[in-house]
Amino acid sequence: MQLGMIGLGRMGGNIVRRLLRDGHTAVVFDQNPAAVAGLVEAGAVGASSLEDLVAKLEVPRTAWVMLPAGAITEEAVKALSDLMQAGDCVIDGGNSFYGDDVRRGIELKAKGLHYVDVGTSGGVWGLERGYCMMIGGDTETVDRLDPIFKTLAPGVGDIPKTPNREGRDPRAEHGYIHAGPIGAGHFVKMVHNGIEYGLMQAYAEGFDILKHANSEALPAQRRFDLNMGDIAEVWRRGSVVSSWLLDLTAQALAGDENLQDFSGYVEDSGEGRWTINAAIEESVPATVLSNALYRRFRSREQESYADKLLSAMRKGFGGHQEPKKS
């Protein structure tokens, strides 16, 4: 199947590579000509502009926008909607606010265009591991695009089957779901990222307690000089707190237990805030998730070992390099 890709950064480029590897074709565009050239070498067709990309796509056209949420995505979707024809489809696979998806869906429908929002999780590891996807859009369009989603998804792999799932949508077991109408995909991904904040904060605080177990403030007989890397490693194996985030934590601690390369300054990319806003709108208590978000705000004023570990996890799964404090 053919796909146009706009935005060839850490995830966009690897999405194209994964598709090419499975026999799909791609037309690619990025403001950075070197990024386009790299994917042309891998077998994609390069485009010099959005106009050129649309002209090189077969009808019905499908263009995937993989850009940072906000104005740059808004502009790309608007430009594509002016260039494409009735029956074509625009996919936003970034981390857009789901309310923006709902509005765009209405605007594109008026032009006869389809719109699909894909909450995409997988970070810099997606090329090999695959991408977990939460998809919003009309059923006919999502089903038509299934070959793309199936290739990008991780697949069943060696994860044990969940009991009592007989008769349910098998796509979930392959790592992707049709979550609902336009906006539902990014809504589910938004909450996913809010939960991610809480999980990361729990690990960070726990290891901070372990790190300070040899504090001089403690009685001598109750001080423990613990090996952070070994603790992370043993917890990966058979522990109920094992996870991919713990895997990344173990990798960071194996490299440097003191995390000297990390400043402790921890960014938030927006989804955590949106998740808390949704909780407020729904009158749902979200104490862990909100505290995790506020802790990131605090990290920008005073760093700790926990904050350095949060920063290490963010670099591990997403390639995020936190700024140094001034």
Secondary structure as a PSIPRED ss2 file (coil, helix, strand):
# PSIPRED VFORMAT (PSIPRED V4.0)

   1 M C   1.000  0.000  0.000
   2 Q E   0.000  0.000  1.000
   3 L E   0.000  0.000  1.000
   4 G E   0.000  0.000  1.000
   5 M E   0.000  0.000  1.000
   6 I E   0.000  0.000  1.000
   7 G C   1.000  0.000  0.000
   8 L C   1.000  0.000  0.000
   9 G C   1.000  0.000  0.000
  10 R C   1.000  0.000  0.000
  11 M C   1.000  0.000  0.000
  12 G H   0.000  1.000  0.000
  13 G H   0.000  1.000  0.000
  14 N H   0.000  1.000  0.000
  15 I H   0.000  1.000  0.000
  16 V H   0.000  1.000  0.000
  17 R H   0.000  1.000  0.000
  18 R H   0.000  1.000  0.000
  19 L H   0.000  1.000  0.000
  20 L H   0.000  1.000  0.000
  21 R H   0.000  1.000  0.000
  22 D C   1.000  0.000  0.000
  23 G C   1.000  0.000  0.000
  24 H C   1.000  0.000  0.000
  25 T E   0.000  0.000  1.000
  26 A E   0.000  0.000  1.000
  27 V E   0.000  0.000  1.000
  28 V E   0.000  0.000  1.000
  29 F E   0.000  0.000  1.000
  30 D C   1.000  0.000  0.000
  31 Q C   1.000  0.000  0.000
  32 N C   1.000  0.000  0.000
  33 P H   0.000  1.000  0.000
  34 A H   0.000  1.000  0.000
  35 A H   0.000  1.000  0.000
  36 V H   0.000  1.000  0.000
  37 A H   0.000  1.000  0.000
  38 G H   0.000  1.000  0.000
  39 L H   0.000  1.000  0.000
  40 V H   0.000  1.000  0.000
  41 E H   0.000  1.000  0.000
  42 A C   1.000  0.000  0.000
  43 G C   1.000  0.000  0.000
  44 A C   1.000  0.000  0.000
  45 V E   0.000  0.000  1.000
  46 G E   0.000  0.000  1.000
  47 A C   1.000  0.000  0.000
  48 S C   1.000  0.000  0.000
  49 S C   1.000  0.000  0.000
  50 L H   0.000  1.000  0.000
  51 E H   0.000  1.000  0.000
  52 D H   0.000  1.000  0.000
  53 L H   0.000  1.000  0.000
  54 V H   0.000  1.000  0.000
  55 A H   0.000  1.000  0.000
  56 K H   0.000  1.000  0.000
  57 L C   1.000  0.000  0.000
  58 E C   1.000  0.000  0.000
  59 V C   1.000  0.000  0.000
  60 P C   1.000  0.000  0.000
  61 R C   1.000  0.000  0.000
  62 T E   0.000  0.000  1.000
  63 A E   0.000  0.000  1.000
  64 W E   0.000  0.000  1.000
  65 V E   0.000  0.000  1.000
  66 M C   1.000  0.000  0.000
  67 L C   1.000  0.000  0.000
  68 P C   1.000  0.000  0.000
  69 A C   1.000  0.000  0.000
  70 G C   1.000  0.000  0.000
  71 A H   0.000  1.000  0.000
  72 I H   0.000  1.000  0.000
  73 T H   0.000  1.000  0.000
  74 E H   0.000  1.000  0.000
  75 E H   0.000  1.000  0.000
  76 A H   0.000  1.000  0.000
  77 V H   0.000  1.000  0.000
  78 K H   0.000  1.000  0.000
  79 A H   0.000  1.000  0.000
  80 L H   0.000  1.000  0.000
  81 S H   0.000  1.000  0.000
  82 D H   0.000  1.000  0.000
  83 L H   0.000  1.000  0.000
  84 M C   1.000  0.000  0.000
  85 Q C   1.000  0.000  0.000
  86 A C   1.000  0.000  0.000
  87 G C   1.000  0.000  0.000
  88 D C   1.000  0.000  0.000
  89 C E   0.000  0.000  1.000
  90 V E   0.000  0.000  1.000
  91 I E   0.000  0.000  1.000
  92 D E   0.000  0.000  1.000
  93 G C   1.000  0.000  0.000
  94 G C   1.000  0.000  0.000
  95 N C   1.000  0.000  0.000
  96 S C   1.000  0.000  0.000
  97 F C   1.000  0.000  0.000
  98 Y H   0.000  1.000  0.000
  99 G H   0.000  1.000  0.000
 100 D H   0.000  1.000  0.000
 101 D H   0.000  1.000  0.000
 102 V H   0.000  1.000  0.000
 103 R H   0.000  1.000  0.000
 104 R H   0.000  1.000  0.000
 105 G H   0.000  1.000  0.000
 106 I H   0.000  1.000  0.000
 107 E H   0.000  1.000  0.000
 108 L H   0.000  1.000  0.000
 109 K H   0.000  1.000  0.000
 110 A C   1.000  0.000  0.000
 111 K C   1.000  0.000  0.000
 112 G C   1.000  0.000  0.000
 113 L C   1.000  0.000  0.000
 114 H E   0.000  0.000  1.000
 115 Y E   0.000  0.000  1.000
 116 V E   0.000  0.000  1.000
 117 D E   0.000  0.000  1.000
 118 V E   0.000  0.000  1.000
 119 G E   0.000  0.000  1.000
 120 T E   0.000  0.000  1.000
 121 S E   0.000  0.000  1.000
 122 G C   1.000  0.000  0.000
 123 G H   0.000  1.000  0.000
 124 V H   0.000  1.000  0.000
 125 W H   0.000  1.000  0.000
 126 G H   0.000  1.000  0.000
 127 L H   0.000  1.000  0.000
 128 E H   0.000  1.000  0.000
 129 R H   0.000  1.000  0.000
 130 G C   1.000  0.000  0.000
 131 Y C   1.000  0.000  0.000
 132 C E   0.000  0.000  1.000
 133 M E   0.000  0.000  1.000
 134 M E   0.000  0.000  1.000
 135 I E   0.000  0.000  1.000
 136 G E   0.000  0.000  1.000
 137 G C   1.000  0.000  0.000
 138 D C   1.000  0.000  0.000
 139 T H   0.000  1.000  0.000
 140 E H   0.000  1.000  0.000
 141 T H   0.000  1.000  0.000
 142 V H   0.000  1.000  0.000
 143 D H   0.000  1.000  0.000
 144 R H   0.000  1.000  0.000
 145 L C   1.000  0.000  0.000
 146 D H   0.000  1.000  0.000
 147 P H   0.000  1.000  0.000
 148 I H   0.000  1.000  0.000
 149 F H   0.000  1.000  0.000
 150 K H   0.000  1.000  0.000
 151 T H   0.000  1.000  0.000
 152 L H   0.000  1.000  0.000
 153 A C   1.000  0.000  0.000
 154 P C   1.000  0.000  0.000
 155 G C   1.000  0.000  0.000
 156 V C   1.000  0.000  0.000
 157 G C   1.000  0.000  0.000
 158 D C   1.000  0.000  0.000
 159 I C   1.000  0.000  0.000
 160 P C   1.000  0.000  0.000
 161 K C   1.000  0.000  0.000
 162 T C   1.000  0.000  0.000
 163 P C   1.000  0.000  0.000
 164 N C   1.000  0.000  0.000
 165 R C   1.000  0.000  0.000
 166 E C   1.000  0.000  0.000
 167 G C   1.000  0.000  0.000
 168 R C   1.000  0.000  0.000
 169 D C   1.000  0.000  0.000
 170 P C   1.000  0.000  0.000
 171 R H   0.000  1.000  0.000
 172 A H   0.000  1.000  0.000
 173 E H   0.000  1.000  0.000
 174 H H   0.000  1.000  0.000
 175 G C   1.000  0.000  0.000
 176 Y E   0.000  0.000  1.000
 177 I E   0.000  0.000  1.000
 178 H E   0.000  0.000  1.000
 179 A E   0.000  0.000  1.000
 180 G E   0.000  0.000  1.000
 181 P C   1.000  0.000  0.000
 182 I C   1.000  0.000  0.000
 183 G C   1.000  0.000  0.000
 184 A H   0.000  1.000  0.000
 185 G H   0.000  1.000  0.000
 186 H H   0.000  1.000  0.000
 187 F H   0.000  1.000  0.000
 188 V H   0.000  1.000  0.000
 189 K H   0.000  1.000  0.000
 190 M H   0.000  1.000  0.000
 191 V H   0.000  1.000  0.000
 192 H H   0.000  1.000  0.000
 193 N H   0.000  1.000  0.000
 194 G H   0.000  1.000  0.000
 195 I H   0.000  1.000  0.000
 196 E H   0.000  1.000  0.000
 197 Y H   0.000  1.000  0.000
 198 G H   0.000  1.000  0.000
 199 L H   0.000  1.000  0.000
 200 M H   0.000  1.000  0.000
 201 Q H   0.000  1.000  0.000
 202 A H   0.000  1.000  0.000
 203 Y H   0.000  1.000  0.000
 204 A H   0.000  1.000  0.000
 205 E H   0.000  1.000  0.000
 206 G H   0.000  1.000  0.000
 207 F H   0.000  1.000  0.000
 208 D H   0.000  1.000  0.000
 209 I H   0.000  1.000  0.000
 210 L H   0.000  1.000  0.000
 211 K H   0.000  1.000  0.000
 212 H C   1.000  0.000  0.000
 213 A C   1.000  0.000  0.000
 214 N C   1.000  0.000  0.000
 215 S C   1.000  0.000  0.000
 216 E C   1.000  0.000  0.000
 217 A C   1.000  0.000  0.000
 218 L C   1.000  0.000  0.000
 219 P C   1.000  0.000  0.000
 220 A H   0.000  1.000  0.000
 221 Q H   0.000  1.000  0.000
 222 R H   0.000  1.000  0.000
 223 R C   1.000  0.000  0.000
 224 F C   1.000  0.000  0.000
 225 D C   1.000  0.000  0.000
 226 L C   1.000  0.000  0.000
 227 N C   1.000  0.000  0.000
 228 M H   0.000  1.000  0.000
 229 G H   0.000  1.000  0.000
 230 D H   0.000  1.000  0.000
 231 I H   0.000  1.000  0.000
 232 A H   0.000  1.000  0.000
 233 E H   0.000  1.000  0.000
 234 V H   0.000  1.000  0.000
 235 W H   0.000  1.000  0.000
 236 R C   1.000  0.000  0.000
 237 R C   1.000  0.000  0.000
 238 G C   1.000  0.000  0.000
 239 S C   1.000  0.000  0.000
 240 V C   1.000  0.000  0.000
 241 V C   1.000  0.000  0.000
 242 S C   1.000  0.000  0.000
 243 S C   1.000  0.000  0.000
 244 W H   0.000  1.000  0.000
 245 L H   0.000  1.000  0.000
 246 L H   0.000  1.000  0.000
 247 D H   0.000  1.000  0.000
 248 L H   0.000  1.000  0.000
 249 T H   0.000  1.000  0.000
 250 A H   0.000  1.000  0.000
 251 Q H   0.000  1.000  0.000
 252 A H   0.000  1.000  0.000
 253 L H   0.000  1.000  0.000
 254 A H   0.000  1.000  0.000
 255 G H   0.000  1.000  0.000
 256 D C   1.000  0.000  0.000
 257 E C   1.000  0.000  0.000
 258 N C   1.000  0.000  0.000
 259 L C   1.000  0.000  0.000
 260 Q C   1.000  0.000  0.000
 261 D C   1.000  0.000  0.000
 262 F C   1.000  0.000  0.000
 263 S C   1.000  0.000  0.000
 264 G C   1.000  0.000  0.000
 265 Y C   1.000  0.000  0.000
 266 V C   1.000  0.000  0.000
 267 E C   1.000  0.000  0.000
 268 D C   1.000  0.000  0.000
 269 S C   1.000  0.000  0.000
 270 G C   1.000  0.000  0.000
 271 E H   0.000  1.000  0.000
 272 G H   0.000  1.000  0.000
 273 R H   0.000  1.000  0.000
 274 W H   0.000  1.000  0.000
 275 T H   0.000  1.000  0.000
 276 I H   0.000  1.000  0.000
 277 N H   0.000  1.000  0.000
 278 A H   0.000  1.000  0.000
 279 A H   0.000  1.000  0.000
 280 I H   0.000  1.000  0.000
 281 E H   0.000  1.000  0.000
 282 E H   0.000  1.000  0.000
 283 S C   1.000  0.000  0.000
 284 V C   1.000  0.000  0.000
 285 P C   1.000  0.000  0.000
 286 A C   1.000  0.000  0.000
 287 T H   0.000  1.000  0.000
 288 V H   0.000  1.000  0.000
 289 L H   0.000  1.000  0.000
 290 S H   0.000  1.000  0.000
 291 N H   0.000  1.000  0.000
 292 A H   0.000  1.000  0.000
 293 L H   0.000  1.000  0.000
 294 Y H   0.000  1.000  0.000
 295 R H   0.000  1.000  0.000
 296 R H   0.000  1.000  0.000
 297 F H   0.000  1.000  0.000
 298 R H   0.000  1.000  0.000
 299 S H   0.000  1.000  0.000
 300 R C   1.000  0.000  0.000
 301 E C   1.000  0.000  0.000
 302 Q C   1.000  0.000  0.000
 303 E C   1.000  0.000  0.000
 304 S C   1.000  0.000  0.000
 305 Y H   0.000  1.000  0.000
 306 A H   0.000  1.000  0.000
 307 D H   0.000  1.000  0.000
 308 K H   0.000  1.000  0.000
 309 L H   0.000  1.000  0.000
 310 L H   0.000  1.000  0.000
 311 S H   0.000  1.000  0.000
 312 A H   0.000  1.000  0.000
 313 M H   0.000  1.000  0.000
 314 R H   0.000  1.000  0.000
 315 K H   0.000  1.000  0.000
 316 G H   0.000  1.000  0.000
 317 F H   0.000  1.000  0.000
 318 G H   0.000  1.000  0.000
 319 G C   1.000  0.000  0.000
 320 H C   1.000  0.000  0.000
 321 Q C   1.000  0.000  0.000
 322 E C   1.000  0.000  0.000
 323 P C   1.000  0.000  0.000
 324 K C   1.000  0.000  0.000
 325 K C   1.000  0.000  0.000
 326 S C   1.000  0.000  0.000
